[in-house]
Amino acid sequence: MAEKVCAHTERIERLEAQSKILAEQLAENTADTRQAKENTGQIIEIIQSWQGAIRVLEAIGRVFRPLGFIAIALSAFAGLIISVKNGISPK
């Protein structure tokens, strides 16, 4: 009978030691998970800020594209006027 009690006691002590190891590993894993969550949150914030910057650049592009066409038309018209005024000499 004493052997059974001793065997059970050893088994309980092993289970307690394993439980302690598992608790330590779980705490370490939880800390790593929290760190990964923080890092992921920072990456998401960066991506969202870049998306906002791209939206701003697209808006600026929508405004300046017609202005570019107007500038091209004006320069072509100015070139035409200069050509007519100075005359075009064939070479």
Secondary structure as UniProt FT lines:
FT   HELIX           2..86
//
